[in-house]
Amino acid sequence: MPTQAEGAPDFLKSYDWFKKDTKPYFLNFTEPYHPPRFTLQRNGIKFANVGDLHVVSGKPGNGKTGLMTIFMAAILGGKYGKTEYAIKDRPARLLYVDTEMGKDDTIALKNRVCVMSGREYAKEQADFFILRLREVETEGDRWCLILKAIWEIRPTDIFIDGMLDIVKDYNDQTECQPIIRDCMILATYYDASMWLVLHENPLVNKLVGTLGSITQRKVTEIFEVIKIKQEDLKPNEKDMSMPDIYFRVNQTKARSKDVDKWFYKFTDANGWGMPEEIDGPVTTPQGFDDEEEEKKELTVEEAVACIGTDSLSFRALRERIKAMHNIGSEKAKTLINIACSQGLLKISDNLVSADPIDRFTNPENQLPF
């Protein structure tokens, strides 16, 4: 290998690459192979690689924190329902970071996890820590406090509930990419499993923004939570053996074998609400199947196209979108509101019309999902 700068090519000089030391980064071929270790398992299928990132996703208010509660209870208690802690030779040490909830809601979560894992909930725990960051003003300060807490506690398992609250702009790649890269480095350095909670866009089955797109490419698995309400189902889809509201857990990305879909509900035990695994319905309601949901998804642009060159009242446009695409009133209303906020539609004298500027072809004006 050349040892003097004179022998180096003069292209790409701005990177100052010649002075970099590559030796620490070459693989040592004599090191033995160590098979991956997994934090959790269900029905014998292991998941959540140690040293990697994992995601819990879902629409706002759709049970993401409830699923994390189940995972945390299994880690701290050894087992909850059919979910088990898979590492037998290393005691768990868990850090939960809450960026969103009020104090009482966080206390309720703590109580749930303690009861579900067979612990006293009104007692300090030596292996379970909760960091509350809702009152911290800036995203940068939240991230610094998370880094400090990880350094102090040295957790084996890290749950960050609210990734959107540690970035200023979830569509800024120059901000989002370093955060996810830092998470990958942290998981590797501390030999920990790191769980990230991310919202899905209200209209589509995709993690929100550029932050979600980057995260989706880097994590080993994604668990999606879907809330199912019996009152929203068609009469022939209702299952009287199921609760009025229940949740479906679906692994949408997996490093190894897929974990089977499973279901849970919330009980009123202890007044805090307790997630409890249940058997699934006889048939999956239409529209809650992944392939069916993806096939029927309607974009804002498709909804806006319904107006053509007409000027319509909000209600008339909503009814036209409903009729043409077989969707409900709330979804049609949401699509129109987003189109107005994005400049695809405009409202004047109580009439809605398409903006004469062709914004569909301007990438900077399209939805960032």
C-alpha positions in Angstrom: 0.0 0.0 0.0 1.3 3.5 -0.7 2.7 5.2 2.3 3.3 8.7 1.0 0.8 11.3 -0.1 2.7 11.9 -3.3 1.6 8.4 -4.5 -2.1 9.1 -3.9 -4.5 10.2 -6.7 -5.5 13.8 -6.5 -9.2 13.4 -7.0 -11.7 13.7 -4.2 -9.1 15.8 -2.2 -11.8 17.6 -0.3 -12.5 14.5 1.8 -9.0 14.4 3.2 -9.1 10.6 3.0 -5.4 9.8 2.7 -4.7 10.5 6.4 -7.4 8.2 7.7 -6.4 5.0 9.5 -8.2 2.0 8.1 -6.5 -0.6 10.2 -9.1 -0.7 13.0 -11.9 -1.4 10.5 -10.5 -4.4 8.6 -12.1 -7.6 9.6 -9.8 -9.9 11.6 -10.2 -13.3 9.9 -9.1 -15.2 13.0 -12.0 -14.0 15.1 -14.6 -16.8 15.8 -18.2 -16.5 14.6 -20.8 -15.8 17.3 -24.4 -16.5 16.3 -26.9 -13.7 16.8 -28.6 -13.4 20.2 -32.2 -12.5 20.5 -34.0 -10.7 23.3 -37.5 -12.2 22.9 -39.3 -15.1 21.5 -42.9 -16.3 20.8 -43.9 -19.9 20.2 -40.2 -20.7 19.8 -39.5 -18.0 17.2 -36.9 -15.6 18.4 -36.7 -11.9 17.6 -35.2 -8.6 18.6 -31.5 -9.1 18.0 -29.1 -7.8 20.7 -27.1 -4.9 19.3 -29.7 -3.9 16.8 -32.7 -1.6 16.3 -36.4 -2.5 16.3 -39.6 -0.5 15.8 -43.1 -0.5 17.2 -45.4 1.4 14.8 -49.0 2.2 14.4 -51.5 5.0 13.9 -51.7 7.6 16.7 -53.6 6.1 19.7 -53.5 2.6 18.3 -51.9 0.7 21.1 -48.1 1.1 20.5 -47.4 1.7 24.2 -49.6 -1.3 25.1 -47.4 -3.5 23.0 -44.3 -2.1 24.5 -45.7 -2.8 27.9 -46.0 -6.5 26.9 -42.5 -6.6 25.7 -41.1 -4.9 28.8 -43.1 -7.2 31.1 -41.7 -10.3 29.3 -38.1 -8.9 29.6 -38.4 -8.1 33.3 -40.5 -11.0 34.3 -39.2 -13.7 32.1 -42.5 -14.3 30.4 -45.9 -12.6 29.7 -48.5 -14.4 27.7 -46.7 -16.2 24.9 -43.8 -13.7 24.8 -40.7 -14.8 26.6 -37.3 -13.3 27.5 -34.9 -15.4 25.4 -31.6 -14.6 27.0 -31.0 -16.9 30.0 -27.4 -16.0 30.9 -27.8 -12.2 31.2 -30.1 -10.4 33.6 -32.1 -7.7 32.0 -31.6 -4.0 32.8 -34.3 -1.9 31.1 -34.6 1.8 30.3 -37.9 3.3 29.1 -37.7 6.8 27.7 -41.1 8.7 27.6 -41.2 11.9 25.6 -45.0 12.3 25.3 -47.1 11.2 28.3 -48.1 13.2 31.4 -46.7 12.0 34.7 -49.8 10.1 35.8 -50.0 8.2 32.5 -46.3 7.3 32.9 -46.9 6.1 36.4 -49.8 4.0 35.1 -47.4 2.4 32.6 -44.9 1.7 35.3 -47.5 0.1 37.5 -48.7 -2.1 34.6 -45.2 -3.3 33.8 -44.4 -4.0 37.4 -47.6 -6.0 38.1 -47.3 -7.9 34.8 -43.8 -8.9 35.7 -44.6 -9.9 39.3 -43.1 -6.8 41.0 -44.2 -4.3 43.6 -45.2 -1.2 41.7 -44.7 1.3 44.6 -41.1 0.4 45.1 -37.9 1.5 43.3 -36.5 -1.2 41.0 -32.8 -2.0 40.5 -33.2 -3.1 36.9 -36.1 -0.9 35.6 -35.7 2.8 34.9 -38.0 5.4 33.4 -36.8 8.7 32.0 -39.5 11.4 31.5 -38.7 14.1 29.0 -42.1 15.7 28.2 -41.2 18.9 30.0 -37.8 19.2 28.3 -38.0 22.1 25.9 -35.7 21.3 23.0 -35.1 18.2 20.9 -31.4 18.5 21.3 -31.6 18.5 25.1 -33.9 15.4 25.0 -31.3 13.5 23.0 -28.5 14.6 25.2 -30.4 13.4 28.3 -31.1 10.0 26.6 -27.4 9.6 25.9 -26.4 10.5 29.5 -29.0 8.1 30.9 -27.8 5.2 28.7 -24.2 5.9 29.8 -25.2 6.0 33.5 -27.5 2.9 33.5 -25.8 0.7 30.9 -29.2 -0.9 30.0 -29.5 -4.2 28.1 -32.8 -3.0 26.6 -33.8 0.5 25.6 -37.3 1.7 24.6 -37.6 5.2 23.2 -41.3 6.1 23.2 -41.5 9.1 20.8 -38.8 9.3 18.2 -40.6 12.3 16.6 -39.8 14.3 19.8 -36.1 14.1 19.5 -35.9 15.7 16.0 -37.0 19.2 15.0 -38.1 18.2 11.5 -38.9 14.5 10.7 -38.5 15.3 7.0 -35.0 16.7 7.3 -32.6 14.0 6.1 -29.5 15.9 7.4 -31.0 15.7 10.9 -32.8 12.3 10.8 -30.0 10.2 9.3 -27.4 11.0 12.1 -29.9 10.2 14.8 -30.6 6.8 13.4 -26.9 6.2 12.8 -26.3 7.2 16.5 -28.9 4.7 17.6 -27.2 1.9 15.6 -23.9 2.8 17.2 -25.4 3.0 20.7 -27.1 -0.5 20.3 -23.8 -2.0 19.2 -21.6 -0.2 21.7 -23.7 -1.1 24.7 -24.7 -4.5 23.3 -28.3 -3.6 23.8 -31.6 -4.1 22.0 -33.1 -0.7 21.2 -36.8 -0.2 20.5 -38.0 2.9 18.7 -41.6 4.0 18.6 -42.7 5.7 15.4 -46.1 6.9 14.2 -47.6 5.8 10.9 -49.1 8.4 8.6 -52.8 8.6 9.3 -53.7 7.8 5.7 -51.2 5.1 4.7 -49.3 2.2 6.2 -45.9 3.9 6.2 -43.7 5.2 9.0 -44.0 9.0 9.0 -41.6 11.2 7.1 -38.0 10.9 6.1 -37.2 9.7 9.7 -39.5 6.8 9.1 -38.1 5.9 5.7 -34.5 5.9 7.1 -35.5 3.9 10.1 -37.4 1.3 8.1 -34.2 0.5 6.1 -32.0 0.2 9.2 -34.0 -1.8 11.7 -34.1 -5.5 12.0 -37.8 -5.8 12.5 -41.0 -3.8 12.7 -44.1 -4.6 14.8 -47.2 -2.8 13.8 -50.2 -2.4 16.1 -53.7 -2.0 14.6 -56.8 -1.1 16.7 -60.0 -2.8 15.6 -63.4 -1.5 16.8 -66.4 -3.8 16.3 -68.6 -0.8 15.6 -66.5 0.1 12.6 -66.9 -3.4 11.1 -69.6 -4.4 8.6 -72.4 -6.5 10.1 -71.1 -9.7 8.5 -67.6 -9.1 9.9 -68.5 -8.6 13.5 -67.3 -11.4 15.8 -69.3 -11.5 19.1 -66.5 -13.6 20.7 -64.2 -10.6 20.4 -64.2 -7.5 22.7 -65.6 -4.2 21.5 -62.1 -3.0 21.0 -59.0 -5.2 20.4 -55.6 -4.9 18.9 -53.8 -6.9 16.3 -50.0 -7.2 16.3 -48.3 -7.8 13.0 -44.6 -8.2 12.3 -44.1 -6.3 9.0 -40.4 -6.7 8.8 -38.2 -9.6 10.2 -34.5 -10.4 10.2 -35.2 -14.2 10.4 -38.5 -16.1 10.8 -41.8 -14.1 11.0 -43.7 -14.1 14.3 -47.3 -15.0 13.8 -50.0 -12.4 14.1 -51.5 -12.1 17.6 -54.1 -10.2 19.5 -54.6 -8.4 22.8 -57.2 -6.3 24.6 -57.1 -3.9 27.6 -58.8 -4.9 30.8 -59.7 -2.5 33.6 -57.7 -4.3 36.2 -56.3 -2.1 38.9 -57.8 1.0 37.2 -54.7 1.4 35.0 -55.8 -0.7 32.0 -53.9 -4.0 31.6 -53.0 -5.5 28.2 -54.1 -9.2 28.0 -53.4 -11.6 25.1 -56.5 -13.1 23.5 -57.4 -15.5 20.8 -58.0 -13.9 17.4 -61.3 -13.6 15.5 -62.5 -16.5 13.3 -61.9 -14.4 10.2 -59.9 -11.2 9.7 -62.2 -8.2 9.0 -62.0 -6.8 5.5 -59.8 -3.8 5.4 -57.6 -5.0 8.3 -55.7 -7.5 6.2 -52.3 -6.1 5.1 -52.7 -6.8 1.4 -56.3 -5.6 1.3 -55.4 -2.4 3.1 -52.5 -1.7 0.8 -54.5 -2.4 -2.3 -57.4 0.0 -1.2 -55.1 2.8 0.0 -56.1 6.2 -1.5 -53.6 9.0 -2.0 -54.4 12.7 -1.5 -53.6 13.2 -5.2 -56.2 10.6 -6.3 -58.8 12.2 -4.0 -58.1 15.7 -5.4 -58.4 14.4 -9.0 -62.1 13.7 -8.2 -62.9 17.4 -8.4 -61.7 17.9 -12.0 -62.4 21.4 -13.1 -65.5 21.8 -10.9 -66.0 24.1 -8.0 -67.9 22.2 -5.2 -68.9 22.7 -1.7 -66.8 20.9 0.9 -69.7 18.5 1.5 -70.3 17.8 -2.2 -66.6 17.1 -2.8 -66.6 14.8 0.3 -69.6 12.8 -1.0 -68.0 12.6 -4.5 -64.8 11.2 -3.1 -66.7 8.7 -0.9 -68.8 7.5 -3.9 -65.9 7.2 -6.3 -63.5 5.4 -3.9 -65.8 3.7 -1.5 -64.4 5.2 1.7 -65.9 6.7 4.8 -66.8 10.3 5.6 -63.9 10.9 8.0 -61.3 9.6 5.7 -62.6 11.7 2.8 -62.7 14.8 5.1 -59.1 14.2 6.2 -57.9 13.9 2.5 -59.6 17.2 1.6 -58.1 19.0 4.6 -54.6 17.7 3.8 -55.0 18.7 0.2 -56.0 22.2 1.3 -53.0 22.5 3.6 -50.7 21.3 0.9 -52.1 23.8 -1.6 -53.6 21.2 -3.9 -57.1 22.6 -3.2 -58.2 26.1 -2.3 -61.4 27.3 -0.7 -63.1 30.6 -1.7 -66.6 31.7 -1.0 -67.4 28.3 0.6 -66.4 26.5 -2.7 -63.5 24.1 -3.1 -61.6 24.0 -6.3 -58.3 22.6 -7.6 -55.4 25.0 -7.5 -54.6 26.1 -11.1 -50.9 25.6 -10.4 -49.9 22.1 -11.3 -48.5 21.1 -7.9 -48.6 17.4 -8.6 -45.4 17.5 -10.6 -43.5 19.6 -8.0 -41.7 17.1 -5.7 -41.2 19.8 -3.1 -44.9 20.3 -2.7 -45.9 16.6 -2.4 -46.6 14.9 0.9 -43.4 13.9 2.6 -44.4 10.3 3.3 
